[in-house]
Amino acid sequence: MAEQNLQAFIAAARQDPALQALLSSTAAADADEVVTMARAAGFELSPNDLVSYGGGVLVEYEDEDYFMKPLWWELAG
């Protein structure tokens, strides 16, 4: 179920330029912030969903924090 929710959110991000702009901003730098935005848009995600997807393909790890890669929704395959 978590992967389906993540895939739905990724599809929404790919289709919505306003959402892409929001997700590209510094307000969405880490997994926690992206999850907050996803929940506000009606998607049920957890930071772990983003971190574990594809073995970490969407995030960069630094000092126990997971920062989202630029245009991470395009890396989701």
Secondary structure, 3 states (H helix, E strand, C coil): CHHHHHHHHHHHHHHCHHHHHHHHCHHHCEHHHHHHHHHHCCCCCCHHHHHHHHHCCCEEEECCEEEECCCHHHCCC
